[in-house]
């Protein structure tokens, strides 16, 4: 990338995109909802031990804080990478990769095609996938009072992997089962946290 291209790069980074701000704000709201619902389950039991809402409150609070910090970073961070910094190198590599991709598409006669990401998805498909993920997360939160926390999160993981990321049935089931087993062993058996089991009372 030449010196003449650097001002244009700085101009492109003049502020966060609307999609990034909206997406991060939605994540913040989801974290807030999880924390409030967890508080409703009870943060601490009467005997002084942690209550069933301890983990949701902790997780939701972490999401809220992380999202808020990300929003602050978007608006307060320097609009262009510092000269000689690691991020400047990353920006140069990204710009060079885009130039090579555009050149290769032009040579292959695909200059008019929409740019794809590493997963072969267009910009519209990426946006739709994000919306679907948030929708699945919202439904999973609503299912916690019925199925319990672990089963709801396991079902959410399976749906995202199988129907949004288009992974195989076996891989989606294996990853979801592995996640369920990990959290069950750590939080239920090792730490003894009384996680919400829902109306079914299974796990």
SULBELCOR-V887828 format. One record per helix or strand of 3 or more residues. SS is the DSSP state (A for helix, B for strand). FROM is the first residue (numbers start at 1). LEN is the number of residues. If there is no record, write none. Layout:
{{SS | FROM | LEN} {SS | FROM | LEN}}
This chain:
{{A | 3 | 10} {A | 18 | 24} {A | 54 | 23} {A | 86 | 22} {A | 123 | 25} {A | 149 | 16} {A | 169 | 22}}
